[in-house]
Amino acid sequence: MTQKNKLILKITAGVVCVLAGIFILAVIVFNIFTKAPATASLKQSKKSFVIPWSNKGYIAQGITYDLASGNFYLTGYMKDGSASPILVVNKKSRKLVNVVRMANPDGTEYAGHAGGLSLMNGKLYVAGSHDGCFYVFKKSAVEKAEKGALIPYSEVLDLKKGGDTIKVAYSTTRNGLIYAGEFYRDPQYILSEEHKVNTPDGLQYALAVGFKINPDGKTTTAKLAYSIPIQIQGMCFEGNYVYLTTSWGLGKSFVYKYDLNKITQSGTKQVCGETVPLYNLTMQNMEACYTLPPMAEEIEYVDGRFYISNESASDKYVFGKYTGGRWCRSYAFN
């Protein structure tokens, strides 16, 4: 080897070492940035299961749990715009047991945002976002399908009525109602002017509405509404408490806890053709606030713990691959 080649090799090795050092330093900084503010919550958390397909373009959004099978169901969308998946992860084994791809009734791929997810009466309700509906899949069809099969939704549960609609971003269930929650952030995600509520915090712009599913399985009747803060990504009930997850970008995520026994009715609200009781969930009347790492998505309560999906380790955002974001963690909130 010539002296010149030795010099080139030495310089190359030096550059590689410098780049590796910069990368390691960046990972350390990102871990401090994302985890340090959430130290108290992380100490109470457990790594429950690795979010599947994070390296295959899947961007995690919704989560729900089936007590009968012991399986979590996850929804989201694909970075490449292909058919959105429903992933099934067993709670005990922590392994992916099935995955199907969503389809329209005509067999074409459904590649929508596929945000929030709820399970009720043997059916999976996938949030239809700006379509103002839930796309409904039979749980039995998902369970029996071959891996990777395209599964068409069986119904569309409409949330549009009386010239109004809920742009459902996340969902949950309680006492026979399915809740459809909105995400608001100015200027990216603007909602109907009719959904504004004047609260002790000032104006709030988004609603989470509890709907009764009518006997036809395709229409709904609004029964009550919560006015909620901005940037809410998920909602779940536990006893007489309601929990909201909130996040945006690289900023800290939060979980807001409210004691429903202390939330009094604040008049009524005209929603989707119905006049319903209104309750305000504000920053002032929250019971507690917990800080989480960035990009927390939907939340589900199971066996005393709160399971929270996270999109930071997806191929869209990447950084979570190096900061623990590939795990669905379960939390114990006091």
C-alpha atoms as one frame of an Amber mdcrd trajectory, in Angstrom:
protein
   0.000   0.000   0.000   1.362   3.367  -1.010   1.877   6.206   1.429  -0.872
   8.117  -0.361  -3.376   5.257   0.016  -2.472   4.890   3.684  -3.185   8.594
   4.182  -6.536   8.333   2.397  -7.465   5.304   4.521  -6.467   7.120   7.688
  -8.486  10.195   6.760 -11.515   8.044   5.844 -11.315   6.193   9.147 -11.109
   9.494  10.961 -14.160  10.868   9.172 -16.124   7.696   9.956 -15.168   7.966
  13.623 -16.213  11.619  13.748 -19.564  10.859  12.085 -20.136   7.927  14.429
 -19.357  10.188  17.368 -21.788  12.831  16.135 -24.484  10.173  15.696 -23.942
   8.766  19.192 -23.994  12.273  20.664 -27.236  13.042  18.783 -28.833   9.862
  20.150 -27.789  10.793  23.691 -29.147  14.329  23.294 -32.435  13.064  21.830
 -32.838  10.576  24.676 -32.302  13.321  27.243 -34.619  15.693  25.371 -37.456
  13.177  25.027 -37.155  11.223  28.280 -35.946  13.624  30.973 -39.234  15.589
  31.248 -41.131  12.283  31.428 -38.949  10.637  34.076 -41.702  10.321  36.695
 -44.151   8.653  34.287 -41.515   6.407  32.726 -40.527   5.082  36.158 -44.118
   3.852  36.531 -44.206   2.354  33.029 -43.475  -1.044  31.519 -42.456  -2.081
  28.027 -45.532  -4.046  26.991 -44.851  -4.995  23.366 -42.937  -3.758  20.350
 -45.215  -1.832  17.995 -45.231  -4.017  14.868 -44.206  -2.900  11.406 -42.450
   0.263  12.609 -39.704  -0.518  10.085 -42.174  -1.319   7.311 -43.772   2.099
   6.933 -46.545   1.681   9.531 -47.440   4.834  11.483 -49.205   3.847  14.720
 -52.425   5.600  15.743 -55.258   3.658  17.399 -55.382   0.905  20.030 -58.161
  -1.157  21.609 -58.301  -4.392  23.616 -60.405  -7.537  23.376 -60.866  -9.223
  26.760 -62.189 -12.447  25.201 -59.056 -13.179  23.158 -56.512 -11.213  25.164
 -55.517  -9.385  21.993 -54.759  -5.751  21.293 -55.915  -4.355  17.968 -53.869
  -1.545  16.437 -54.581   0.785  13.544 -52.665   3.411  11.657 -51.632   4.245
   8.128 -48.760   3.465   5.790 -46.038   5.906   4.768 -46.170   4.701   1.158
 -49.938   5.194   0.890 -50.736   1.483   0.633 -53.697  -0.167   2.366 -53.960
   0.724   6.044 -53.448  -2.247   8.387 -55.189  -3.699  11.407 -52.545  -5.431
  13.527 -53.365  -7.972  16.235 -50.933  -8.362  19.158 -51.456 -10.861  21.962
 -51.109  -9.275  25.410 -49.580 -12.340  27.085 -47.122 -13.450  24.387 -46.449
  -9.836  23.292 -46.266 -11.110  19.705 -47.979 -10.135  16.458 -50.542 -12.871
  15.799 -52.218 -11.469  12.697 -52.360  -8.499  10.373 -54.889  -7.615   7.711
 -55.136  -4.740   5.280 -58.259  -2.586   5.090 -60.316  -2.559   1.915 -63.399
  -0.895   0.530 -66.475  -3.059  -0.208 -65.512  -3.182  -3.900 -62.195  -4.801
  -2.973 -59.982  -1.765  -3.588 -57.470  -0.809  -0.916 -58.516   1.580   1.844
 -55.512   3.792   2.497 -57.044   6.372   4.811 -55.555   7.772   7.993 -57.181
   4.979  10.093 -56.824   6.779  13.392 -58.759   5.868  16.519 -60.127   2.399
  17.157 -62.830   0.927  19.376 -64.287  -2.543  19.884 -67.983  -2.985  20.615
 -70.339  -5.941  20.216 -67.921  -7.947  18.100 -67.137  -5.105  15.725 -64.067
  -2.928  15.253 -64.819   0.741  14.647 -62.030   2.565  12.813 -62.112   6.361
  12.922 -62.849   7.853   9.503 -61.395  11.278  10.331 -62.626  13.949   7.900
 -65.140  11.480   6.426 -67.190  11.950   9.619 -67.768   8.253  10.224 -66.451
   4.973  11.560 -65.493   2.197   9.176 -66.774  -1.030  10.704 -64.963  -4.379
  10.493 -66.227  -7.647  11.924 -63.797  -8.879  14.563 -64.402 -12.478  13.508
 -63.397 -11.651   9.930 -60.120 -10.125  11.123 -59.421 -13.105  13.391 -60.058
 -15.716  10.680 -58.305 -13.910   7.823 -54.990 -15.033   6.405 -52.053 -12.791
   7.213 -51.904  -9.836   4.854 -55.384 -10.403   3.440 -57.479  -7.482   2.270
 -60.603  -7.256   4.470 -63.451  -4.966   3.376 -65.359  -2.984   5.979 -68.869
  -4.303   6.469 -70.608  -1.018   7.277 -70.094   2.696   7.592 -71.320   4.202
  10.862 -72.300   7.742   9.951 -71.718  10.678  12.333 -73.238  13.314  10.033
 -76.664  14.700  10.850 -78.455  18.027  10.823 -75.741  19.664   8.724 -73.119
  18.839  11.375 -70.386  16.219  11.570 -67.682  15.050  13.945 -64.261  14.688
  12.330 -63.395  11.685  14.440 -59.670  11.326  15.175 -59.863   8.912  18.144
 -62.508   6.945  20.003 -63.443   4.955  23.073 -66.548   3.349  24.572 -68.465
   3.631  27.836 -71.908   2.565  29.077 -73.086   1.495  25.648 -71.942   4.663
  23.878 -69.162   5.048  21.342 -67.217   8.292  21.681 -65.871  10.196  18.711
 -63.216  12.781  19.536 -61.840  15.636  17.445 -58.278  16.908  17.086 -57.795
  20.671  16.852 -54.664  22.638  16.043 -54.512  25.996  14.297 -53.895  26.314
  11.369 -53.414  22.682  10.309 -56.568  21.145  11.774 -59.525  23.500  11.899
 -62.972  22.316  12.978 -66.529  23.566  12.647 -67.240  26.986  14.142 -70.306
  25.403  15.740 -68.091  23.243  17.942 -66.555  26.179  19.789 -67.343  26.428
  23.505 -66.625  29.344  25.823 -65.081  27.861  28.991 -63.230  29.226  32.045
 -60.067  28.604  29.983 -61.454  30.736  27.170 -62.572  29.327  23.836 -62.179
  25.617  23.207 -62.552  24.343  19.678 -63.001  20.565  19.757 -65.591  18.109
  21.030 -65.666  14.490  22.110 -69.207  13.234  21.604 -70.851  10.093  22.950
 -73.112   8.452  20.366 -75.695   5.710  20.649 -75.531   3.340  17.690 -79.032
   3.034  16.261 -80.571  -0.415  15.558 -79.777  -0.136  11.837 -76.051  -0.182
  12.701 -75.402   2.614  10.218 -76.648   5.755  11.957 -76.073   7.320  15.362
 -77.767   9.607  17.869 -75.638  12.035  19.880 -76.223  11.708  23.625 -73.651
  13.971  25.328 -70.624  16.097  24.537 -67.368  17.075  26.185 -65.591  20.278
  25.228 -61.890  19.452  25.214 -58.495  21.200  24.929 -56.414  21.362  21.764
 -54.208  18.581  20.357 -56.035  15.640  21.947 -54.929  12.303  20.454 -56.786
   9.769  22.580 -59.422   9.231  25.254 -60.387   6.469  27.674 -62.501   5.985
  30.789 -61.556   4.229  34.013 -64.233   4.163  36.676 -65.379   7.746  37.229
 -62.307   9.203  35.553 -61.592  10.155  31.981 -58.070  10.415  30.558 -56.997
  12.394  27.494 -53.671  12.040  25.674 -52.235  15.064  23.923 -49.215  15.528
  21.677 -47.800  17.414  18.722 -44.473  17.011  16.963 -41.327  16.825  19.095
 -42.983  18.526  22.045 -43.779  16.714  25.283 -46.885  14.532  25.377 -49.331
  14.807  28.256 -52.106  12.774  29.827 -54.877  14.852  31.390 -56.936  13.174
  34.124 -60.433  14.360  35.070 -62.708  13.273  37.917 -66.177  13.062  36.365
 -67.781  13.367  39.797 -66.407  16.909  39.925 -67.342  17.931  36.370 -70.760
  19.580  36.420 -72.919  20.098  33.373 -72.311  23.386  31.551 -75.594  23.789
  29.728 -76.328  22.047  26.463 -74.843  21.860  22.978 -76.369  21.370  19.566
 -74.417  18.491  18.013 -75.243  16.399  14.949 -78.922  17.306  15.020 -79.407
  16.740  18.758 -79.417  18.956  21.846 -77.185  17.177  24.357 -75.739  17.828
  27.840 -72.368  19.594  27.664 -69.415  19.110  30.014 -66.230  21.150  29.873
 -62.847  19.454  30.312 -60.379  22.285  30.739 -56.886  22.926  32.013 -58.404
  24.424  35.173 -60.605  21.518  36.240 -58.237  18.623  35.509 -57.415  16.323
  38.418 -53.815  15.603  37.350 -51.401  15.954  34.430 -48.709  13.432  33.498
 -45.802  14.102  31.129 -44.864  11.510  28.500 -42.300  11.310  25.677 -43.277
  12.912  22.337 -45.861  11.562  19.902 -48.221   9.700  22.239 -51.328   8.572
  20.375 -54.423   6.692  21.515 -54.832   5.342  25.060 -56.524   2.151  26.345
 -57.137   1.019  29.939 -56.578  -2.696  30.642 -56.176  -4.485  33.986 -55.118
  -1.470  36.001 -52.715   0.012  33.441 -52.898   2.496  30.599 -51.520   1.360
  27.243 -50.477   4.186  24.935 -49.592   3.891  21.273 -46.734   5.994  19.897
 -45.724   6.964  16.365 -42.191   8.296  16.967 -40.411   5.097  15.870 -42.157
   4.939  12.500 -40.214   5.405   9.282 -41.955   8.782   8.977 -40.399  10.247
  12.143 -37.495   7.822  12.825 -36.074   9.326  16.051 -38.138   7.027  18.269
 -36.180   4.048  16.963 -33.311   5.301  19.134 -35.273   6.659  22.102 -37.543
   3.750  23.026 -40.490   4.867  20.904 -40.826   1.456  19.272 -42.448   0.138
  22.452 -46.090   0.384  23.400 -45.700   1.197  27.070 -48.204   0.658  29.827
 -48.402   3.258  32.582 -49.698   3.313  36.155 -51.114   6.781  36.761 -51.920
   7.696  40.355
